[in-house]
């Protein structure tokens, strides 16, 4: 059976869309992001877990406040290919981020 490739950026995009359409979901994502993220994640990746030590935060931008989220710095030099995978949220330097995202194609 061929499992479709998981793209974290697309998954997060769908969460944002849902949060804009559904105020109850948006509130839930703001108040309890890890449980809400996991519930949505398990709809597309049944059985997927998020390690206990991983924290998820949701912040809401305002008209005069916005955020830039920077990925963690790897402890080794990164290639241009690896850089593209990180920027596209396909992996982190831990490749892949606790199981979210498929390994980059070779």
Number of C-alpha atoms within 10 A of each C-alpha: 3 4 6 9 9 16 16 18 14 13 16 15 12 13 19 15 11 14 17 12 11 11 11 12 16 20 12 15 21 16 14 13 18 18 14 17 19 17 15 15 20 12 10 12 15 11 10 15 14 18 9 7 6 8 9 14 11 13 11 9 9 8 5 5 7 10 9 5 6 7 12 10 10 10 7 7 9 13 9 9 10 17 15 14 20 21 13 14 19 22 25 21 17 11 17 17 17 14 15 21 20 16 15 14 5 4
